[in-house]
Amino acid sequence: MKPLLGISLKLASTIAFTVMQALVKSVADTFPTGEIVFFRSFFALVPLLIWLAWEGELPHGVLTRNIWAHVRRSLLSTCGLFSGFFALSYLAIADATAIGYITPLLTTLLAVLILKEKVRFYRWGALALGFVGMIVMLAPYFGVGRLAGNGQALGAGVAVAAACFSAFATLEVRRLAQFERVGAIVFYFSTIAALAGLATCFFHWVTPTPREALILIAAGIMGGFGQTFLTSSYRHAPISLIAPFDYTTLIWALLVGYFIFGQVPQALVLVGAALVIVAGLIVIWRESVLGIQARKEREAGLHRIG
């Protein structure tokens, strides 16, 4: 394990995803969401395939015997991608990022309802705190403060829907990761999302200028790099160590939003985001503690057997 390398790759992934969001935001008012999804997903395959080739995992790294499980997961993630990009056309990047932080909390809740996982006091408390934070974040969009109106309530609602789709997709990824290679999981998602985006282009297509085409292609490549860096980070450090660095995306989003788009998020949104981040860190900490306890119990059991 190389913790510093794992953390560095994780941070690189957060920067890449933020740059991707900024590129998408810059063209969100010009192009249909489906067209943006197509470019983002299709060109994300470029760094992914380069990485798989570098690791010597082509073609076996993308082979699968359970294609329908990939289709189910990919459709959920594709719905999340469509929703997230649509929301970006109405929201500041920092606000969209902050709302996205509810995904891990929703995943924990769904794991209880669907997978019947046991959740004790700490995580229930974290969930309650996180959902209070979500209400605080959304309040400005639904009548409290200056953000209500101008389609931003719609954008906030769709951003929540994106987080829900992502939470369901995360559960599917958990199942897939038990018997599928990570490269295959990412490959089929990108392929299916690209096809879904392309299908919508038969109804509405805007031909990009050379400059706009470069922006769309760059968004896809940055998304692919972000996914590649993220996947690689888990090879070099425990998830419990690098997961908290997810929240650095809010720092990058605030900087990009302010200096490039002139966006200043409302105080309530930042307060709500802070509550959600604290809740997420509690969940990560508790998962780490339980993982350490489980490992000690397994080691003690092996020692007794030996």
MARGULUM-562570 format. One record per residue (C-alpha): x, y, z; residue number from 1; residue in one letter; chain. Coordinates in steps of 0.001 Angstrom, whole numbers. Example, Ala and Ser with C-alpha at 12.3 -4.5 7.8 and 13.67 -1.06 7.14 Angstrom:
// MARGULUM-562570
<lumpa east="12300" north="-4500" up="7800" k="1" r="a" c="A"/>
<lumpa east="13670" north="-1060" up="7140" k="2" r="s" c="A"/>
***
This chain:
// MARGULUM-562570
<lumpa east="0" north="0" up="0" k="1" r="m" c="A"/>
<lumpa east="1147" north="3528" up="-815" k="2" r="k" c="A"/>
<lumpa east="-1143" north="5893" up="1141" k="3" r="p" c="A"/>
<lumpa east="354" north="9141" up="-185" k="4" r="l" c="A"/>
<lumpa east="6" north="7953" up="-3773" k="5" r="l" c="A"/>
<lumpa east="-3573" north="6873" up="-3082" k="6" r="g" c="A"/>
<lumpa east="-4447" north="10271" up="-1590" k="7" r="i" c="A"/>
<lumpa east="-2738" north="12088" up="-4487" k="8" r="s" c="A"/>
<lumpa east="-4702" north="10071" up="-7054" k="9" r="l" c="A"/>
<lumpa east="-7926" north="10726" up="-5150" k="10" r="k" c="A"/>
<lumpa east="-7258" north="14478" up="-5129" k="11" r="l" c="A"/>
<lumpa east="-6390" north="14331" up="-8836" k="12" r="a" c="A"/>
<lumpa east="-9743" north="12653" up="-9483" k="13" r="s" c="A"/>
<lumpa east="-11661" north="15376" up="-7598" k="14" r="t" c="A"/>
<lumpa east="-9890" north="18076" up="-9628" k="15" r="i" c="A"/>
<lumpa east="-10554" north="16240" up="-12904" k="16" r="a" c="A"/>
<lumpa east="-14262" north="15849" up="-12102" k="17" r="f" c="A"/>
<lumpa east="-14522" north="19532" up="-11122" k="18" r="t" c="A"/>
<lumpa east="-12886" north="20600" up="-14393" k="19" r="v" c="A"/>
<lumpa east="-15322" north="18318" up="-16217" k="20" r="m" c="A"/>
<lumpa east="-18243" north="19999" up="-14433" k="21" r="q" c="A"/>
<lumpa east="-16911" north="23443" up="-15335" k="22" r="a" c="A"/>
<lumpa east="-16613" north="22459" up="-18994" k="23" r="l" c="A"/>
<lumpa east="-20142" north="21027" up="-18967" k="24" r="v" c="A"/>
<lumpa east="-21460" north="24141" up="-17212" k="25" r="k" c="A"/>
<lumpa east="-19911" north="26362" up="-19899" k="26" r="s" c="A"/>
<lumpa east="-21940" north="24679" up="-22663" k="27" r="v" c="A"/>
<lumpa east="-25010" north="23516" up="-20738" k="28" r="a" c="A"/>
<lumpa east="-27146" north="26358" up="-22092" k="29" r="d" c="A"/>
<lumpa east="-26093" north="25697" up="-25691" k="30" r="t" c="A"/>
<lumpa east="-26383" north="21932" up="-26123" k="31" r="f" c="A"/>
<lumpa east="-29059" north="19369" up="-25241" k="32" r="p" c="A"/>
<lumpa east="-28262" north="17319" up="-22144" k="33" r="t" c="A"/>
<lumpa east="-28239" north="14092" up="-24162" k="34" r="g" c="A"/>
<lumpa east="-25597" north="15424" up="-26522" k="35" r="e" c="A"/>
<lumpa east="-23388" north="16445" up="-23592" k="36" r="i" c="A"/>
<lumpa east="-23853" north="12978" up="-22034" k="37" r="v" c="A"/>
<lumpa east="-22772" north="11397" up="-25330" k="38" r="f" c="A"/>
<lumpa east="-19548" north="13409" up="-25608" k="39" r="f" c="A"/>
<lumpa east="-18726" north="12985" up="-21909" k="40" r="r" c="A"/>
<lumpa east="-19259" north="9215" up="-21973" k="41" r="s" c="A"/>
<lumpa east="-17813" north="8366" up="-25386" k="42" r="f" c="A"/>
<lumpa east="-14559" north="10266" up="-24931" k="43" r="f" c="A"/>
<lumpa east="-14237" north="9051" up="-21335" k="44" r="a" c="A"/>
<lumpa east="-13430" north="5684" up="-22914" k="45" r="l" c="A"/>
<lumpa east="-10143" north="7068" up="-24280" k="46" r="v" c="A"/>
<lumpa east="-8221" north="7383" up="-20968" k="47" r="p" c="A"/>
<lumpa east="-9953" north="4267" up="-19631" k="48" r="l" c="A"/>
<lumpa east="-8782" north="2087" up="-22532" k="49" r="l" c="A"/>
<lumpa east="-5293" north="3608" up="-22396" k="50" r="i" c="A"/>
<lumpa east="-5132" north="2797" up="-18681" k="51" r="w" c="A"/>
<lumpa east="-6348" north="-779" up="-19206" k="52" r="l" c="A"/>
<lumpa east="-3791" north="-1280" up="-21977" k="53" r="a" c="A"/>
<lumpa east="-1046" north="141" up="-19727" k="54" r="w" c="A"/>
<lumpa east="-2053" north="-2321" up="-17000" k="55" r="e" c="A"/>
<lumpa east="-2096" north="-5175" up="-19518" k="56" r="g" c="A"/>
<lumpa east="-5800" north="-5785" up="-18926" k="57" r="e" c="A"/>
<lumpa east="-7042" north="-5615" up="-22522" k="58" r="l" c="A"/>
<lumpa east="-9182" north="-7297" up="-23667" k="59" r="p" c="A"/>
<lumpa east="-9851" north="-9544" up="-20671" k="60" r="h" c="A"/>
<lumpa east="-10296" north="-6527" up="-18391" k="61" r="g" c="A"/>
<lumpa east="-13645" north="-5683" up="-20021" k="62" r="v" c="A"/>
<lumpa east="-15006" north="-9213" up="-20481" k="63" r="l" c="A"/>
<lumpa east="-18071" north="-10202" up="-18473" k="64" r="t" c="A"/>
<lumpa east="-20494" north="-13087" up="-18036" k="65" r="r" c="A"/>
<lumpa east="-23156" north="-10939" up="-16407" k="66" r="n" c="A"/>
<lumpa east="-23946" north="-8273" up="-18966" k="67" r="i" c="A"/>
<lumpa east="-27457" north="-7616" up="-17648" k="68" r="w" c="A"/>
<lumpa east="-26115" north="-6639" up="-14233" k="69" r="a" c="A"/>
<lumpa east="-23920" north="-4092" up="-16008" k="70" r="h" c="A"/>
<lumpa east="-26892" north="-2847" up="-18014" k="71" r="v" c="A"/>
<lumpa east="-28976" north="-2360" up="-14868" k="72" r="r" c="A"/>
<lumpa east="-26202" north="-464" up="-13090" k="73" r="r" c="A"/>
<lumpa east="-25320" north="1558" up="-16177" k="74" r="s" c="A"/>
<lumpa east="-28904" north="2676" up="-16767" k="75" r="l" c="A"/>
<lumpa east="-29147" north="3949" up="-13191" k="76" r="l" c="A"/>
<lumpa east="-25836" north="5805" up="-13507" k="77" r="s" c="A"/>
<lumpa east="-26860" north="7175" up="-16899" k="78" r="t" c="A"/>
<lumpa east="-30054" north="8591" up="-15401" k="79" r="c" c="A"/>
<lumpa east="-27874" north="10187" up="-12729" k="80" r="g" c="A"/>
<lumpa east="-25601" north="11645" up="-15414" k="81" r="l" c="A"/>
<lumpa east="-28527" north="13117" up="-17359" k="82" r="f" c="A"/>
<lumpa east="-30015" north="14564" up="-14160" k="83" r="s" c="A"/>
<lumpa east="-26710" north="15962" up="-12925" k="84" r="g" c="A"/>
<lumpa east="-25890" north="17710" up="-16201" k="85" r="f" c="A"/>
<lumpa east="-29420" north="19092" up="-16486" k="86" r="f" c="A"/>
<lumpa east="-29162" north="20478" up="-12943" k="87" r="a" c="A"/>
<lumpa east="-25853" north="22180" up="-13806" k="88" r="l" c="A"/>
<lumpa east="-27637" north="24336" up="-16364" k="89" r="s" c="A"/>
<lumpa east="-29587" north="25957" up="-13489" k="90" r="y" c="A"/>
<lumpa east="-27269" north="25721" up="-10475" k="91" r="l" c="A"/>
<lumpa east="-23913" north="27104" up="-9463" k="92" r="a" c="A"/>
<lumpa east="-21217" north="24426" up="-9583" k="93" r="i" c="A"/>
<lumpa east="-20641" north="24639" up="-5819" k="94" r="a" c="A"/>
<lumpa east="-24366" north="24227" up="-5112" k="95" r="d" c="A"/>
<lumpa east="-24687" north="21224" up="-7418" k="96" r="a" c="A"/>
<lumpa east="-21605" north="19699" up="-5780" k="97" r="t" c="A"/>
<lumpa east="-22965" north="20293" up="-2289" k="98" r="a" c="A"/>
<lumpa east="-26318" north="18668" up="-3098" k="99" r="i" c="A"/>
<lumpa east="-24436" north="15689" up="-4542" k="100" r="g" c="A"/>
<lumpa east="-22920" north="15033" up="-1120" k="101" r="y" c="A"/>
<lumpa east="-26182" north="13466" up="15" k="102" r="i" c="A"/>
<lumpa east="-25456" north="10441" up="-2207" k="103" r="t" c="A"/>
<lumpa east="-23450" north="8487" up="438" k="104" r="p" c="A"/>
<lumpa east="-26189" north="9111" up="3010" k="105" r="l" c="A"/>
<lumpa east="-28863" north="7907" up="606" k="106" r="l" c="A"/>
<lumpa east="-26710" north="4867" up="-168" k="107" r="t" c="A"/>
<lumpa east="-26539" north="4012" up="3535" k="108" r="t" c="A"/>
<lumpa east="-30313" north="4383" up="3861" k="109" r="l" c="A"/>
<lumpa east="-30942" north="2207" up="800" k="110" r="l" c="A"/>
<lumpa east="-28526" north="-410" up="2127" k="111" r="a" c="A"/>
<lumpa east="-30749" north="-663" up="5213" k="112" r="v" c="A"/>
<lumpa east="-34012" north="-817" up="3246" k="113" r="l" c="A"/>
<lumpa east="-32870" north="-3038" up="365" k="114" r="i" c="A"/>
<lumpa east="-29835" north="-5010" up="1547" k="115" r="l" c="A"/>
<lumpa east="-31093" north="-5222" up="5151" k="116" r="k" c="A"/>
<lumpa east="-27752" north="-4024" up="6513" k="117" r="e" c="A"/>
<lumpa east="-27662" north="-3346" up="10243" k="118" r="k" c="A"/>
<lumpa east="-27197" north="297" up="11169" k="119" r="v" c="A"/>
<lumpa east="-26501" north="1301" up="14737" k="120" r="r" c="A"/>
<lumpa east="-26766" north="4548" up="16667" k="121" r="f" c="A"/>
<lumpa east="-23797" north="6379" up="15135" k="122" r="y" c="A"/>
<lumpa east="-24921" north="5963" up="11547" k="123" r="r" c="A"/>
<lumpa east="-28571" north="6675" up="12317" k="124" r="w" c="A"/>
<lumpa east="-27439" north="9891" up="13995" k="125" r="g" c="A"/>
<lumpa east="-25258" north="10728" up="11005" k="126" r="a" c="A"/>
<lumpa east="-28164" north="10089" up="8645" k="127" r="l" c="A"/>
<lumpa east="-30445" north="12368" up="10656" k="128" r="a" c="A"/>
<lumpa east="-27809" north="15121" up="10683" k="129" r="l" c="A"/>
<lumpa east="-27215" north="14689" up="6955" k="130" r="g" c="A"/>
<lumpa east="-30863" north="14988" up="6063" k="131" r="f" c="A"/>
<lumpa east="-31179" north="18114" up="8214" k="132" r="v" c="A"/>
<lumpa east="-28260" north="19477" up="6215" k="133" r="g" c="A"/>
<lumpa east="-30030" north="18563" up="2979" k="134" r="m" c="A"/>
<lumpa east="-33155" north="20480" up="4054" k="135" r="i" c="A"/>
<lumpa east="-31020" north="23507" up="4929" k="136" r="v" c="A"/>
<lumpa east="-29251" north="23327" up="1547" k="137" r="m" c="A"/>
<lumpa east="-32492" north="23093" up="-396" k="138" r="l" c="A"/>
<lumpa east="-34356" north="25786" up="1567" k="139" r="a" c="A"/>
<lumpa east="-33079" north="28697" up="-571" k="140" r="p" c="A"/>
<lumpa east="-34355" north="26997" up="-3731" k="141" r="y" c="A"/>
<lumpa east="-37884" north="26498" up="-2455" k="142" r="f" c="A"/>
<lumpa east="-38828" north="29930" up="-1196" k="143" r="g" c="A"/>
<lumpa east="-36237" north="30892" up="1441" k="144" r="v" c="A"/>
<lumpa east="-33829" north="33580" up="241" k="145" r="g" c="A"/>
<lumpa east="-32877" north="34905" up="-3159" k="146" r="r" c="A"/>
<lumpa east="-32438" north="31650" up="-5065" k="147" r="l" c="A"/>
<lumpa east="-36080" north="30686" up="-5461" k="148" r="a" c="A"/>
<lumpa east="-37436" north="31056" up="-8976" k="149" r="g" c="A"/>
<lumpa east="-35726" north="31316" up="-12370" k="150" r="n" c="A"/>
<lumpa east="-35826" north="27538" up="-12733" k="151" r="g" c="A"/>
<lumpa east="-33412" north="27000" up="-9864" k="152" r="q" c="A"/>
<lumpa east="-35979" north="25092" up="-7805" k="153" r="a" c="A"/>
<lumpa east="-36260" north="22705" up="-10756" k="154" r="l" c="A"/>
<lumpa east="-32472" north="22454" up="-10911" k="155" r="g" c="A"/>
<lumpa east="-32228" north="21671" up="-7195" k="156" r="a" c="A"/>
<lumpa east="-34962" north="19044" up="-7442" k="157" r="g" c="A"/>
<lumpa east="-33251" north="17371" up="-10393" k="158" r="v" c="A"/>
<lumpa east="-29917" north="17465" up="-8519" k="159" r="a" c="A"/>
<lumpa east="-31573" north="15542" up="-5680" k="160" r="v" c="A"/>
<lumpa east="-32910" north="13056" up="-8243" k="161" r="a" c="A"/>
<lumpa east="-29349" north="12677" up="-9581" k="162" r="a" c="A"/>
<lumpa east="-28141" north="11882" up="-6061" k="163" r="a" c="A"/>
<lumpa east="-30896" north="9258" up="-5710" k="164" r="c" c="A"/>
<lumpa east="-29965" north="7592" up="-9006" k="165" r="f" c="A"/>
<lumpa east="-26308" north="7627" up="-7946" k="166" r="s" c="A"/>
<lumpa east="-27184" north="6020" up="-4610" k="167" r="a" c="A"/>
<lumpa east="-29060" north="3167" up="-6320" k="168" r="f" c="A"/>
<lumpa east="-26171" north="2795" up="-8778" k="169" r="a" c="A"/>
<lumpa east="-23702" north="2589" up="-5876" k="170" r="t" c="A"/>
<lumpa east="-25567" north="-411" up="-4480" k="171" r="l" c="A"/>
<lumpa east="-25351" north="-2086" up="-7887" k="172" r="e" c="A"/>
<lumpa east="-21621" north="-1336" up="-8070" k="173" r="v" c="A"/>
<lumpa east="-21168" north="-2951" up="-4649" k="174" r="r" c="A"/>
<lumpa east="-22745" north="-6130" up="-5993" k="175" r="r" c="A"/>
<lumpa east="-20814" north="-6035" up="-9262" k="176" r="l" c="A"/>
<lumpa east="-17483" north="-5404" up="-7527" k="177" r="a" c="A"/>
<lumpa east="-17761" north="-8788" up="-5823" k="178" r="q" c="A"/>
<lumpa east="-17266" north="-10670" up="-9096" k="179" r="f" c="A"/>
<lumpa east="-16429" north="-8143" up="-11847" k="180" r="e" c="A"/>
<lumpa east="-13278" north="-6213" up="-12696" k="181" r="r" c="A"/>
<lumpa east="-13381" north="-2477" up="-12057" k="182" r="v" c="A"/>
<lumpa east="-12358" north="-1767" up="-15655" k="183" r="g" c="A"/>
<lumpa east="-15356" north="-3701" up="-16935" k="184" r="a" c="A"/>
<lumpa east="-17731" north="-1828" up="-14611" k="185" r="i" c="A"/>
<lumpa east="-16510" north="1541" up="-15891" k="186" r="v" c="A"/>
<lumpa east="-16320" north="395" up="-19528" k="187" r="f" c="A"/>
<lumpa east="-19917" north="-787" up="-19760" k="188" r="y" c="A"/>
<lumpa east="-21216" north="2280" up="-17950" k="189" r="f" c="A"/>
<lumpa east="-19409" north="4644" up="-20326" k="190" r="s" c="A"/>
<lumpa east="-20503" north="2652" up="-23373" k="191" r="t" c="A"/>
<lumpa east="-24162" north="2417" up="-22394" k="192" r="i" c="A"/>
<lumpa east="-24286" north="6072" up="-21321" k="193" r="a" c="A"/>
<lumpa east="-22752" north="7104" up="-24660" k="194" r="a" c="A"/>
<lumpa east="-25351" north="5068" up="-26553" k="195" r="l" c="A"/>
<lumpa east="-28175" north="6545" up="-24460" k="196" r="a" c="A"/>
<lumpa east="-26902" north="10060" up="-25085" k="197" r="g" c="A"/>
<lumpa east="-26515" north="9358" up="-28807" k="198" r="l" c="A"/>
<lumpa east="-30082" north="8020" up="-28995" k="199" r="a" c="A"/>
<lumpa east="-31452" north="11355" up="-27776" k="200" r="t" c="A"/>
<lumpa east="-29489" north="13180" up="-30480" k="201" r="c" c="A"/>
<lumpa east="-31895" north="11863" up="-33121" k="202" r="f" c="A"/>
<lumpa east="-34504" north="14172" up="-31570" k="203" r="f" c="A"/>
<lumpa east="-32302" north="17206" up="-30956" k="204" r="h" c="A"/>
<lumpa east="-28740" north="17766" up="-32115" k="205" r="w" c="A"/>
<lumpa east="-26794" north="21031" up="-32135" k="206" r="v" c="A"/>
<lumpa east="-23707" north="20967" up="-34331" k="207" r="t" c="A"/>
<lumpa east="-20815" north="22341" up="-32278" k="208" r="p" c="A"/>
<lumpa east="-18269" north="24812" up="-33561" k="209" r="t" c="A"/>
<lumpa east="-14634" north="23605" up="-33469" k="210" r="p" c="A"/>
<lumpa east="-14135" north="25406" up="-30136" k="211" r="r" c="A"/>
<lumpa east="-17322" north="23922" up="-28647" k="212" r="e" c="A"/>
<lumpa east="-16363" north="20460" up="-29912" k="213" r="a" c="A"/>
<lumpa east="-13027" north="20772" up="-28108" k="214" r="l" c="A"/>
<lumpa east="-14856" north="21709" up="-24894" k="215" r="i" c="A"/>
<lumpa east="-17219" north="18727" up="-25172" k="216" r="l" c="A"/>
<lumpa east="-14382" north="16322" up="-25975" k="217" r="i" c="A"/>
<lumpa east="-12276" north="17724" up="-23125" k="218" r="a" c="A"/>
<lumpa east="-15208" north="17201" up="-20725" k="219" r="a" c="A"/>
<lumpa east="-15322" north="13545" up="-21711" k="220" r="g" c="A"/>
<lumpa east="-11573" north="13052" up="-21410" k="221" r="i" c="A"/>
<lumpa east="-11470" north="14774" up="-18008" k="222" r="m" c="A"/>
<lumpa east="-14340" north="12579" up="-16836" k="223" r="g" c="A"/>
<lumpa east="-12400" north="9528" up="-18010" k="224" r="g" c="A"/>
<lumpa east="-9246" north="10692" up="-16246" k="225" r="f" c="A"/>
<lumpa east="-11251" north="11353" up="-13093" k="226" r="g" c="A"/>
<lumpa east="-12656" north="7826" up="-13143" k="227" r="q" c="A"/>
<lumpa east="-9228" north="6324" up="-13868" k="228" r="t" c="A"/>
<lumpa east="-7537" north="8264" up="-11065" k="229" r="f" c="A"/>
<lumpa east="-10358" north="7343" up="-8678" k="230" r="l" c="A"/>
<lumpa east="-10140" north="3644" up="-9543" k="231" r="t" c="A"/>
<lumpa east="-6350" north="3644" up="-9209" k="232" r="s" c="A"/>
<lumpa east="-6468" north="5410" up="-5828" k="233" r="s" c="A"/>
<lumpa east="-8264" north="2445" up="-4244" k="234" r="y" c="A"/>
<lumpa east="-5363" north="192" up="-5199" k="235" r="r" c="A"/>
<lumpa east="-2913" north="2175" up="-3119" k="236" r="h" c="A"/>
<lumpa east="-4807" north="3157" up="51" k="237" r="a" c="A"/>
<lumpa east="-7777" north="1962" up="2127" k="238" r="p" c="A"/>
<lumpa east="-11157" north="3429" up="1225" k="239" r="i" c="A"/>
<lumpa east="-11574" north="4733" up="4784" k="240" r="s" c="A"/>
<lumpa east="-8392" north="6800" up="4362" k="241" r="l" c="A"/>
<lumpa east="-9115" north="8409" up="1016" k="242" r="i" c="A"/>
<lumpa east="-12931" north="8715" up="1110" k="243" r="a" c="A"/>
<lumpa east="-12893" north="11981" up="3140" k="244" r="p" c="A"/>
<lumpa east="-10965" north="13658" up="324" k="245" r="f" c="A"/>
<lumpa east="-14172" north="13482" up="-1754" k="246" r="d" c="A"/>
<lumpa east="-15212" north="16639" up="52" k="247" r="y" c="A"/>
<lumpa east="-12351" north="18658" up="-1426" k="248" r="t" c="A"/>
<lumpa east="-14527" north="18881" up="-4550" k="249" r="t" c="A"/>
<lumpa east="-16449" north="21673" up="-2797" k="250" r="l" c="A"/>
<lumpa east="-13221" north="23696" up="-2481" k="251" r="i" c="A"/>
<lumpa east="-12452" north="23317" up="-6203" k="252" r="w" c="A"/>
<lumpa east="-16080" north="24013" up="-7119" k="253" r="a" c="A"/>
<lumpa east="-16108" north="27210" up="-5041" k="254" r="l" c="A"/>
<lumpa east="-12880" north="28408" up="-6669" k="255" r="l" c="A"/>
<lumpa east="-14019" north="27564" up="-10211" k="256" r="v" c="A"/>
<lumpa east="-17489" north="28990" up="-9632" k="257" r="g" c="A"/>
<lumpa east="-16154" north="32279" up="-8262" k="258" r="y" c="A"/>
<lumpa east="-13209" north="32948" up="-10579" k="259" r="f" c="A"/>
<lumpa east="-14662" north="31593" up="-13833" k="260" r="i" c="A"/>
<lumpa east="-18431" north="32001" up="-13533" k="261" r="f" c="A"/>
<lumpa east="-18630" north="34768" up="-10907" k="262" r="g" c="A"/>
<lumpa east="-20849" north="32593" up="-8693" k="263" r="q" c="A"/>
<lumpa east="-21136" north="33104" up="-4936" k="264" r="v" c="A"/>
<lumpa east="-23185" north="30410" up="-3141" k="265" r="p" c="A"/>
<lumpa east="-25714" north="31467" up="-541" k="266" r="q" c="A"/>
<lumpa east="-24710" north="31036" up="3114" k="267" r="a" c="A"/>
<lumpa east="-27533" north="28561" up="3802" k="268" r="l" c="A"/>
<lumpa east="-26252" north="26262" up="1063" k="269" r="v" c="A"/>
<lumpa east="-22775" north="26232" up="2593" k="270" r="l" c="A"/>
<lumpa east="-24155" north="25656" up="6113" k="271" r="v" c="A"/>
<lumpa east="-26225" north="22731" up="4870" k="272" r="g" c="A"/>
<lumpa east="-23238" north="21345" up="2986" k="273" r="a" c="A"/>
<lumpa east="-21135" north="21539" up="6155" k="274" r="a" c="A"/>
<lumpa east="-23742" north="19474" up="8038" k="275" r="l" c="A"/>
<lumpa east="-23860" north="16889" up="5259" k="276" r="v" c="A"/>
<lumpa east="-20043" north="16688" up="5181" k="277" r="i" c="A"/>
<lumpa east="-19884" north="16150" up="8961" k="278" r="v" c="A"/>
<lumpa east="-22522" north="13417" up="8640" k="279" r="a" c="A"/>
<lumpa east="-20572" north="11782" up="5816" k="280" r="g" c="A"/>
<lumpa east="-17333" north="11860" up="7824" k="281" r="l" c="A"/>
<lumpa east="-19117" north="10206" up="10777" k="282" r="i" c="A"/>
<lumpa east="-20309" north="7401" up="8482" k="283" r="v" c="A"/>
<lumpa east="-16795" north="6960" up="7046" k="284" r="i" c="A"/>
<lumpa east="-15256" north="6928" up="10531" k="285" r="w" c="A"/>
<lumpa east="-17792" north="4388" up="11792" k="286" r="r" c="A"/>
<lumpa east="-17253" north="2141" up="8769" k="287" r="e" c="A"/>
<lumpa east="-13501" north="2286" up="9442" k="288" r="s" c="A"/>
<lumpa east="-13941" north="1349" up="13106" k="289" r="v" c="A"/>
<lumpa east="-16238" north="-1561" up="12253" k="290" r="l" c="A"/>
<lumpa east="-13804" north="-2740" up="9576" k="291" r="g" c="A"/>
<lumpa east="-10926" north="-2739" up="12074" k="292" r="i" c="A"/>
<lumpa east="-13040" north="-4620" up="14623" k="293" r="q" c="A"/>
<lumpa east="-14090" north="-7223" up="12049" k="294" r="a" c="A"/>
<lumpa east="-10467" north="-7732" up="10963" k="295" r="r" c="A"/>
<lumpa east="-9337" north="-8202" up="14571" k="296" r="k" c="A"/>
<lumpa east="-12114" north="-10744" up="15148" k="297" r="e" c="A"/>
<lumpa east="-11098" north="-12690" up="12037" k="298" r="r" c="A"/>
<lumpa east="-7439" north="-12650" up="13097" k="299" r="e" c="A"/>
<lumpa east="-8380" north="-13793" up="16605" k="300" r="a" c="A"/>
<lumpa east="-10450" north="-16608" up="15134" k="301" r="g" c="A"/>
<lumpa east="-7597" north="-17737" up="12894" k="302" r="l" c="A"/>
<lumpa east="-5225" north="-17614" up="15863" k="303" r="h" c="A"/>
<lumpa east="-7518" north="-19863" up="17910" k="304" r="r" c="A"/>
<lumpa east="-7831" north="-22295" up="14994" k="305" r="i" c="A"/>
<lumpa east="-4063" north="-22300" up="14558" k="306" r="g" c="A"/>
***
